Amino acid sequence: MSMGEMPGALPETVDADTLRGWMESGLPISILDVRPARDRADWIIPGSVHVDAHDALWAHDPAALDDAALPPGGAVVTVCGAGRTSLLASRLLRTRGVNAASLSGGMKAWSGAWNLAEVPVPFGDVRIIQVRRTGKGCISCVVASAGEAAVIDASANPEVYLRIAADHGWRITALVETHVHADHVSRAHELRRLTSARLMLPAQQRVSFPHHAVRDGDTWEVAGSRGRFVALHTPGHTGESMCLLLDGRWLFTGDTLFLDSVGRPDLEAGRAGASLRARDLFRSLSRIRKLPKDTVILPSHASAAIPFDGVPYASTLAQVERQAAILARDEESFVRVILDGTPPAPANFARIVELNETGQTPGAEECAALEAGANRCAVGADGA
């Protein structure tokens, strides 16, 4: 059975890769989330149905799933935090004749699941493919031209990027990080080991591994006459944060600017330095807003689960200015909103930063444990 084929009768459990393949193939599968509502508020599987059944399932209540709004017939995969409560749910459904399985490892395992979307480019010698970690909200991009490819903010399993490159006949020659990330372990180091690609980071004094330092105004090409990047130093989310402008039209904003919000300024600077960093962010955003309004904004994170719809997570700068009301504020009120609205820090962010500053990549299980939960890099989504 391939990842894109669903058996007639589901096994008792399915792993995240299998479920990801079914969803990518558009197979008729219902996802039933049985976590408490407070846990679901942080991160979900796109299109999942929810019933808060945790306590009832552990009490072995036969009516625990009576309120689940599942479509009649068809297969169901149950999900919880770690795969134990969902196993109770799938077993209960099976007693009712439902073709059900439990997601092994739960949402912790789903954190690494991904899907793809290609960003439209009006000329054929440049391709931009988004790799979206749907459960985590992390987004990286593969930019290719003339048989060579650059990976920006690699956050998925390295095999994903190698597969994309192999499928298209590309060679990965550059790995670019827009900043030192705090919510996921960078996969750029492992990719460099596998590809010998050049590792590029914004100029800073934080990391302790060899890399090519990129400074404001630096330019380079993926290959050929297209695929020309210009680096823009945009401090704020972190002191070294940069954006990458591709061919004067596509802006990879890292965690500086999202589609409806901006990057929080405290993770690298701490609460004490957040005020000064917020002012840096205001000036960086002002610089970005001077670009043409049809510039396409491509951030490295989304605040919600990204569906398997193949639709790029992108907007024009004009659209982002309408969606992110905080951009219309003056500097003083911008700083006040940022400092008042900064959410709790991401779980394990100090350990993740340590790994990303030293260039270490732990094993898959440790990465899954460190990265469990939604990202919390954004602030100011409501523009209040």
C-alpha positions as CSV (number, residue, x, y, z in Angstrom):
1,M,0.0,0.0,0.0
2,S,1.5,3.4,-1.0
3,M,1.1,6.6,1.0
4,G,-1.6,7.7,-1.4
5,E,-3.7,4.6,-1.1
6,M,-6.1,3.9,1.7
7,P,-7.0,0.3,2.6
8,G,-10.6,-0.9,2.7
9,A,-10.3,-1.7,6.4
10,L,-8.0,0.6,8.4
11,P,-5.4,-0.8,10.8
12,E,-5.7,0.0,14.5
13,T,-3.2,2.8,14.1
14,V,-1.7,4.9,11.3
15,D,1.4,7.0,11.4
16,A,1.6,10.7,10.5
17,D,3.3,10.1,7.2
18,T,0.6,7.8,6.1
19,L,-2.2,10.2,7.1
20,R,-0.3,13.0,5.4
21,G,-0.2,11.1,2.2
22,W,-3.9,10.3,2.3
23,M,-4.7,14.0,2.9
24,E,-2.4,15.1,0.1
25,S,-4.1,12.7,-2.3
26,G,-7.5,14.0,-1.4
27,L,-8.8,10.6,-0.2
28,P,-12.1,10.6,1.7
29,I,-10.9,10.5,5.3
30,S,-12.5,12.2,8.3
31,I,-10.3,13.4,11.2
32,L,-11.8,13.3,14.7
33,D,-10.0,15.4,17.3
34,V,-10.8,14.2,20.8
35,R,-8.6,16.6,22.8
36,P,-9.8,19.1,25.4
37,A,-10.8,22.4,23.8
38,R,-7.9,24.2,25.5
39,D,-5.4,22.0,23.7
40,R,-7.1,22.2,20.3
41,A,-7.0,26.0,20.5
42,D,-3.3,26.0,19.9
43,W,-2.9,23.7,16.8
44,I,-5.1,21.5,14.8
45,I,-5.2,19.2,11.7
46,P,-7.0,21.1,8.9
47,G,-10.6,20.1,8.4
48,S,-10.7,18.0,11.5
49,V,-14.0,17.6,13.5
50,H,-13.7,18.2,17.2
51,V,-15.4,16.7,20.3
52,D,-14.1,17.3,23.8
53,A,-14.2,13.7,24.8
54,H,-11.0,13.2,26.8
55,D,-12.6,12.7,30.2
56,A,-15.5,10.7,29.0
57,L,-13.3,8.3,27.0
58,W,-11.1,7.6,30.0
59,A,-14.2,7.1,32.1
60,H,-15.2,4.5,29.4
61,D,-18.5,6.3,28.8
62,P,-20.1,4.5,25.8
63,A,-21.7,7.9,24.8
64,A,-18.4,9.7,24.8
65,L,-18.5,10.3,21.0
66,D,-22.2,10.8,20.5
67,D,-21.8,14.5,19.8
68,A,-19.1,13.9,17.1
69,A,-20.4,15.5,13.9
70,L,-19.0,12.9,11.5
71,P,-20.3,12.4,8.0
72,P,-22.1,9.1,7.7
73,G,-20.0,6.2,6.3
74,G,-16.3,6.5,5.3
75,A,-13.1,6.1,7.2
76,V,-12.2,8.0,10.4
77,V,-8.8,8.7,12.0
78,T,-8.9,9.8,15.6
79,V,-6.3,12.2,17.1
80,C,-5.3,13.4,20.5
81,G,-2.1,14.8,22.0
82,A,0.1,11.7,22.1
83,G,-2.0,8.9,20.6
84,R,-3.5,7.3,23.8
85,T,-6.9,8.9,24.2
86,S,-7.4,8.7,20.4
87,L,-6.9,4.9,20.6
88,L,-9.7,4.6,23.0
89,A,-11.8,6.7,20.6
90,S,-11.0,4.6,17.6
91,R,-11.8,1.4,19.5
92,L,-15.2,2.8,20.6
93,L,-16.0,3.7,17.0
94,R,-15.0,0.3,15.8
95,T,-17.6,-1.3,18.2
96,R,-20.1,0.8,16.3
97,G,-19.0,-0.6,12.9
98,V,-17.0,2.5,12.0
99,N,-13.8,2.0,9.9
100,A,-11.6,3.9,12.4
101,A,-7.9,4.1,13.3
102,S,-5.9,6.2,15.8
103,L,-3.1,8.5,14.8
104,S,0.0,7.0,16.3
105,G,2.0,9.6,18.3
106,G,-0.9,12.1,18.1
107,M,-0.4,15.8,17.4
108,K,3.3,15.5,18.6
109,A,3.9,13.2,15.6
110,W,1.7,15.4,13.3
111,S,4.0,18.4,14.0
112,G,6.3,17.2,11.3
113,A,3.6,16.7,8.6
114,W,3.8,18.9,5.6
115,N,2.2,19.9,2.3
116,L,3.2,21.8,-0.8
117,A,2.1,24.8,-2.8
118,E,3.7,26.4,-5.8
119,V,3.8,30.2,-6.0
120,P,2.9,31.5,-9.5
121,V,5.8,33.1,-11.3
122,P,5.1,34.7,-14.7
123,F,8.3,33.4,-16.4
124,G,9.2,29.8,-16.6
125,D,12.9,29.8,-15.6
126,V,12.2,30.4,-11.9
127,R,10.1,28.2,-9.6
128,I,9.0,28.8,-6.0
129,I,7.6,25.9,-4.0
130,Q,6.4,26.4,-0.4
131,V,6.9,23.5,2.0
132,R,4.4,24.0,4.8
133,R,4.5,22.2,8.1
134,T,0.8,22.2,8.4
135,G,0.6,21.3,12.1
136,K,3.4,23.7,13.2
137,G,2.8,26.6,10.9
138,C,6.4,26.7,9.7
139,I,6.9,27.6,6.0
140,S,10.0,27.2,4.0
141,C,10.6,27.8,0.3
142,V,12.5,26.1,-2.5
143,V,13.5,28.6,-5.1
144,A,15.0,27.1,-8.3
145,S,16.4,28.4,-11.6
146,A,18.5,26.8,-14.3
147,G,18.7,23.5,-12.5
148,E,19.9,24.9,-9.1
149,A,17.8,25.5,-6.0
150,A,18.0,27.5,-2.8
151,V,16.1,26.4,0.3
152,I,15.0,29.3,2.6
153,D,14.3,28.6,6.3
154,A,14.4,24.8,6.1
155,S,12.2,23.4,8.8
156,A,10.9,20.1,7.5
157,N,12.6,16.7,7.3
158,P,15.6,17.1,4.9
159,E,14.3,14.2,2.8
160,V,11.4,16.5,1.8
161,Y,13.7,19.0,0.1
162,L,15.8,16.2,-1.4
163,R,12.7,14.6,-2.9
164,I,11.5,17.9,-4.4
165,A,14.9,18.6,-5.9
166,A,15.2,15.0,-7.3
167,D,11.6,15.2,-8.8
168,H,12.5,18.4,-10.7
169,G,16.1,17.6,-11.6
170,W,17.4,20.4,-9.3
171,R,20.7,20.5,-7.3
172,I,20.4,22.3,-4.0
173,T,23.3,24.8,-3.9
174,A,22.3,27.3,-1.2
175,L,20.6,27.1,2.2
176,V,19.5,30.4,3.6
177,E,18.3,31.2,7.1
178,T,16.5,34.6,7.5
179,H,17.4,34.6,11.3
180,V,18.2,32.3,14.2
181,H,14.8,30.6,14.8
182,A,13.3,30.0,18.2
183,D,10.3,27.8,17.5
184,H,11.8,25.0,15.3
185,V,15.2,23.3,14.9
186,S,16.8,24.4,11.7
187,R,17.2,21.5,9.2
188,A,19.7,23.5,7.2
189,H,22.7,21.9,8.9
190,E,21.6,18.4,8.0
191,L,20.8,19.5,4.5
192,R,24.3,21.0,4.2
193,R,25.8,17.7,5.2
194,L,23.7,15.9,2.6
195,T,24.2,18.3,-0.2
196,S,27.4,20.4,0.5
197,A,25.3,23.5,-0.3
198,R,26.5,26.9,0.9
199,L,24.9,27.9,4.2
200,M,24.0,31.5,4.4
201,L,22.9,33.5,7.5
202,P,22.5,37.2,8.2
203,A,25.7,38.8,9.6
204,Q,25.7,38.4,13.4
205,Q,27.7,37.2,16.4
206,R,25.3,34.6,17.7
207,V,26.2,31.4,15.9
208,S,29.3,29.3,16.4
209,F,29.4,27.3,13.1
210,P,30.9,28.1,9.7
211,H,28.6,30.0,7.4
212,H,28.6,32.7,4.7
213,A,27.5,36.0,6.3
214,V,25.0,38.0,4.4
215,R,24.8,41.8,4.8
216,D,22.3,44.4,3.9
217,G,22.4,45.0,0.1
218,D,24.2,41.8,-0.7
219,T,23.0,40.2,-3.9
220,W,23.4,36.7,-5.4
221,E,21.7,34.5,-8.0
222,V,20.5,30.9,-7.7
223,A,21.6,30.4,-11.3
224,G,21.1,31.9,-14.7
225,S,19.8,35.4,-15.4
226,R,16.8,35.0,-13.1
227,G,16.6,34.1,-9.4
228,R,18.5,37.2,-8.2
229,F,18.2,37.8,-4.5
230,V,18.8,41.1,-2.6
231,A,19.2,41.0,1.2
232,L,17.4,43.5,3.3
233,H,18.5,43.8,6.9
234,T,15.3,44.1,8.9
235,P,16.0,43.9,12.6
236,G,13.1,43.6,15.0
237,H,12.1,40.0,15.5
238,T,15.7,39.4,16.2
239,G,18.7,41.7,15.8
240,E,20.0,39.9,12.7
241,S,16.7,39.3,10.9
242,M,16.7,39.8,7.2
243,C,14.3,39.6,4.3
244,L,15.2,38.4,0.8
245,L,13.8,40.2,-2.3
246,L,13.7,37.9,-5.3
247,D,13.8,39.6,-8.8
248,G,12.3,42.8,-7.3
249,R,8.9,41.1,-6.9
250,W,8.8,38.4,-4.2
251,L,9.8,39.2,-0.6
252,F,10.7,36.3,1.8
253,T,10.1,38.0,5.1
254,G,11.1,35.3,7.6
255,D,9.4,36.2,10.9
256,T,9.5,40.0,10.3
257,L,6.2,40.4,8.6
258,F,3.3,37.8,8.4
259,L,0.1,38.1,6.4
260,D,-1.9,39.6,9.2
261,S,0.6,40.4,11.9
262,V,4.3,41.0,12.7
263,G,7.1,39.2,14.5
264,R,7.4,39.4,18.2
265,P,10.5,41.2,19.4
266,D,11.3,39.6,22.7
267,L,12.6,36.1,22.1
268,E,16.2,37.0,21.4
269,A,16.2,40.4,23.2
270,G,14.3,39.3,26.3
271,R,11.6,41.3,27.9
272,A,14.1,44.0,29.0
273,G,15.2,44.6,25.4
274,A,11.9,44.2,23.8
275,S,11.0,47.9,23.7
276,L,14.2,48.8,21.7
277,R,13.7,45.8,19.4
278,A,10.1,46.8,18.8
279,R,11.3,50.2,17.6
280,D,13.8,48.4,15.3
281,L,10.9,46.4,14.0
282,F,8.8,49.5,13.3
283,R,11.6,51.0,11.2
284,S,12.2,47.7,9.3
285,L,8.5,47.5,8.5
286,S,8.5,51.1,7.3
287,R,11.3,50.1,5.0
288,I,9.4,47.1,3.6
289,R,6.3,49.3,3.1
290,K,8.2,51.5,0.7
291,L,8.4,48.6,-1.8
292,P,5.9,48.4,-4.7
293,K,2.5,47.4,-3.4
294,D,2.3,44.4,-5.7
295,T,5.3,42.9,-4.0
296,V,4.4,39.3,-3.0
297,I,4.9,38.7,0.8
298,L,6.1,35.2,1.6
299,P,6.5,34.7,5.4
300,S,8.1,31.8,7.2
301,H,5.2,31.1,9.5
302,A,1.4,31.0,9.5
303,S,-0.7,31.4,12.7
304,A,-3.1,28.7,11.8
305,A,-3.0,25.2,10.3
306,I,-2.3,25.2,6.6
307,P,-4.7,23.1,4.6
308,F,-3.8,20.6,1.9
309,D,-5.2,22.9,-0.8
310,G,-2.2,23.7,-2.9
311,V,-3.0,27.4,-2.5
312,P,0.2,29.5,-1.7
313,Y,0.3,31.2,1.6
314,A,1.0,34.6,0.2
315,S,-0.4,38.0,-0.3
316,T,0.6,41.3,-1.9
317,L,2.0,44.0,0.2
318,A,-1.1,46.0,-0.4
319,Q,-3.3,43.1,0.9
320,V,-1.1,42.6,4.0
321,E,-1.3,46.3,4.8
322,R,-5.1,46.0,4.8
323,Q,-5.0,42.7,6.9
324,A,-2.4,43.8,9.4
325,A,-4.0,46.9,10.9
326,I,-1.0,47.3,13.3
327,L,1.0,48.5,10.3
328,A,-1.1,51.7,10.2
329,R,-0.1,52.8,13.7
330,D,2.5,55.4,14.6
331,E,5.7,54.3,16.3
332,E,4.6,55.0,19.9
333,S,1.3,53.2,19.6
334,F,2.9,50.4,17.6
335,V,5.5,49.7,20.4
336,R,2.7,49.8,23.0
337,V,0.6,47.3,21.2
338,I,3.5,45.0,20.6
339,L,4.6,45.0,24.2
340,D,1.1,44.7,25.6
341,G,0.1,41.9,23.2
342,T,3.2,39.7,23.1
343,P,2.0,36.1,23.8
344,P,3.7,33.5,26.1
345,A,7.0,32.3,24.7
346,P,7.0,29.1,22.6
347,A,7.6,26.0,24.6
348,N,11.3,24.9,24.7
349,F,12.4,28.0,22.8
350,A,15.6,28.5,24.9
351,R,16.8,24.9,24.0
352,I,15.8,25.4,20.3
353,V,17.7,28.6,20.1
354,E,20.8,26.9,21.7
355,L,20.6,24.2,19.1
356,N,20.3,26.7,16.3
357,E,23.1,28.9,17.5
358,T,25.5,25.9,17.8
359,G,24.4,24.1,14.6
360,Q,23.2,20.9,16.3
361,T,20.4,18.8,14.9
362,P,19.1,16.2,17.4
363,G,17.3,13.1,16.4
364,A,13.7,13.0,15.1
365,E,12.2,12.1,18.5
366,E,13.9,14.9,20.3
367,C,12.9,17.4,17.5
368,A,9.3,16.3,17.8
369,A,9.3,16.8,21.5
370,L,11.0,20.2,21.3
371,E,8.7,21.5,18.6
372,A,5.4,20.2,19.9
373,G,2.7,22.9,19.9
374,A,1.9,25.8,17.7
375,N,4.4,28.5,16.9
376,R,4.0,31.8,18.8
377,C,6.2,34.1,16.8
378,A,3.5,36.6,15.8
379,V,2.0,39.6,17.6
380,G,-0.5,42.3,16.7
381,A,-2.8,40.1,14.6
382,D,-6.0,42.1,15.6
383,G,-4.3,45.4,15.3
384,A,-5.7,46.5,18.6
